Amino acid sequence: MNLAEHANARLADWPALSQGHACCGARHCLCSGAQEIVHFHGDNKVDVHLTHDMIDRLRPVLRNSSALELPAASGWVTVRLEAGSDIDLLTTLVSAALLAIGRQPGPAASAPRDPCTWGSSPASHRNPVRQLRRRFGRHWKWRGMQSRVPLPGE
């Protein structure tokens, strides 16, 4: 079991979270009600929707962590899972995310306008092949093609 699977199993037991379908096509998604909170992107990257306000409040502390990526103008942070302690960091951020969405007025209206870091990557918008590979995996096929399309560098 890789670190992302271990983290997903640990968070899936939380009563405030349920399995969902990520708008970006992530393998696993955890939601609180209709709000997407956690997206698992591969074996070692996880996006957490902290909201802009919570990121602003925690930014001085978040900047000090080498396991985090803080994209500009996003309510999401990316956690790189490289050690067991990174799962502890992830669970702490998920707790903060649940607290943050509980403070937001009204329903989860910010979710569609604030895509996770994986779904909002400028490169993914410019490259439809990369979007298809992210959404359907490495072995997707164009109509009429009989073999899988190799990824760059293969």
C-alpha positions as CSV (number, residue, x, y, z in Angstrom):
1,M,0.0,0.0,0.0
2,N,1.5,3.4,-1.0
3,L,1.2,6.5,1.1
4,A,-1.7,7.9,-0.8
5,E,-3.7,4.7,-0.3
6,H,-2.8,4.7,3.3
7,A,-3.9,8.3,3.7
8,N,-7.1,7.6,1.8
9,A,-8.0,4.7,4.1
10,R,-7.2,6.7,7.2
11,L,-9.4,9.7,6.1
12,A,-12.2,7.5,4.7
13,D,-13.2,6.5,8.3
14,W,-13.9,10.1,9.2
15,P,-17.6,10.6,9.7
16,A,-17.5,14.1,8.2
17,L,-16.1,12.8,4.9
18,S,-17.6,10.6,2.2
19,Q,-16.3,9.2,-1.1
20,G,-17.2,11.3,-4.1
21,H,-16.3,12.0,-7.7
22,A,-13.7,14.7,-8.4
23,C,-14.5,17.2,-11.1
24,C,-10.8,17.0,-12.2
25,G,-10.9,13.2,-12.7
26,A,-8.7,12.3,-9.6
27,R,-8.7,8.7,-8.7
28,H,-10.2,9.3,-5.2
29,C,-12.1,12.2,-3.8
30,L,-13.4,12.8,-0.3
31,C,-16.2,15.3,0.2
32,S,-18.1,17.0,3.0
33,G,-21.6,17.2,1.8
34,A,-21.4,18.6,-1.8
35,Q,-18.0,20.2,-1.2
36,E,-14.9,18.4,-2.5
37,I,-12.3,18.5,0.2
38,V,-9.5,16.0,-0.8
39,H,-8.3,14.8,-4.3
40,F,-5.8,12.0,-4.5
41,H,-3.6,12.5,-7.6
42,G,-1.4,9.5,-8.0
43,D,0.9,7.8,-5.5
44,N,2.2,10.8,-3.7
45,K,0.2,14.0,-4.4
46,V,-2.9,15.0,-2.6
47,D,-4.8,18.3,-3.0
48,V,-6.8,19.7,-0.1
49,H,-9.4,22.5,-0.4
50,L,-8.5,24.8,2.4
51,T,-10.3,27.9,1.0
52,H,-8.6,31.2,0.3
53,D,-9.4,32.6,3.7
54,M,-7.9,29.6,5.6
55,I,-4.7,29.7,3.4
56,D,-4.3,33.4,4.1
57,R,-4.6,32.7,7.8
58,L,-2.2,29.8,7.8
59,R,0.2,31.0,5.1
60,P,3.2,31.9,7.4
61,V,3.1,28.3,8.8
62,L,2.3,26.6,5.5
63,R,5.3,28.3,3.7
64,N,7.7,26.6,6.1
65,S,6.7,23.1,5.0
66,S,8.7,21.5,2.3
67,A,5.9,18.9,1.7
68,L,3.5,21.6,0.6
69,E,2.9,23.4,-2.7
70,L,0.9,26.7,-2.4
71,P,-0.3,27.7,-5.8
72,A,-1.1,31.3,-6.3
73,A,-4.8,32.4,-6.4
74,S,-6.1,29.0,-5.4
75,G,-8.0,27.7,-2.4
76,W,-6.2,24.4,-2.7
77,V,-2.8,23.2,-1.4
78,T,-0.9,20.2,-2.6
79,V,0.7,17.8,-0.1
80,R,3.5,15.6,-1.3
81,L,3.4,12.4,0.6
82,E,7.0,11.2,1.0
83,A,6.9,10.0,4.6
84,G,4.4,8.9,7.2
85,S,4.7,12.3,8.9
86,D,3.3,13.8,5.7
87,I,0.1,11.8,6.3
88,D,-0.2,13.5,9.7
89,L,0.2,16.9,8.0
90,L,-2.5,15.9,5.5
91,T,-4.9,15.0,8.3
92,T,-4.3,18.3,10.0
93,L,-5.0,20.2,6.8
94,V,-8.1,18.2,6.2
95,S,-9.3,19.2,9.7
96,A,-8.6,22.8,8.9
97,A,-10.4,22.4,5.6
98,L,-13.5,21.0,7.3
99,L,-13.4,24.0,9.8
100,A,-13.0,26.4,6.9
101,I,-16.0,25.2,4.9
102,G,-18.1,25.2,8.0
103,R,-17.4,28.9,8.3
104,Q,-18.4,29.7,4.7
105,P,-21.8,31.3,4.2
106,G,-24.3,29.5,2.1
107,P,-23.8,26.2,0.1
108,A,-20.6,25.1,-1.5
109,A,-20.8,27.6,-4.3
110,S,-17.0,28.1,-4.5
111,A,-16.2,24.5,-5.6
112,P,-16.9,24.9,-9.4
113,R,-15.0,28.2,-9.6
114,D,-12.0,27.1,-7.6
115,P,-10.7,23.9,-9.3
116,C,-8.0,21.9,-7.6
117,T,-4.4,22.4,-8.7
118,W,-4.5,19.4,-11.0
119,G,-7.6,20.5,-12.8
120,S,-6.5,24.1,-13.2
121,S,-3.0,23.6,-14.5
122,P,-2.4,25.8,-17.5
123,A,-0.6,23.0,-19.3
124,S,-3.7,20.7,-18.9
125,H,-5.9,23.3,-20.6
126,R,-3.5,23.7,-23.5
127,N,-3.0,20.0,-24.1
128,P,-6.1,17.9,-24.6
129,V,-4.1,14.7,-24.8
130,R,-2.8,15.3,-21.3
131,Q,-6.3,15.9,-20.1
132,L,-7.5,12.6,-21.5
133,R,-4.6,10.7,-20.0
134,R,-5.3,12.3,-16.6
135,R,-8.9,11.5,-16.8
136,F,-8.8,8.0,-18.3
137,G,-5.4,6.7,-17.4
138,R,-2.4,5.7,-19.4
139,H,-4.1,3.2,-21.7
140,W,-6.9,5.3,-23.3
141,K,-7.3,5.0,-27.1
142,W,-8.3,7.2,-29.9
143,R,-11.2,5.9,-32.0
144,G,-9.6,3.5,-34.5
145,M,-6.3,3.1,-32.7
146,Q,-5.3,-0.4,-31.8
147,S,-2.5,0.2,-29.3
148,R,-2.0,2.4,-26.3
149,V,-0.5,5.9,-26.9
150,P,2.9,6.1,-25.3
151,L,3.5,8.9,-22.8
152,P,6.3,11.3,-23.4
153,G,9.7,9.9,-22.3
154,E,8.6,6.3,-22.7
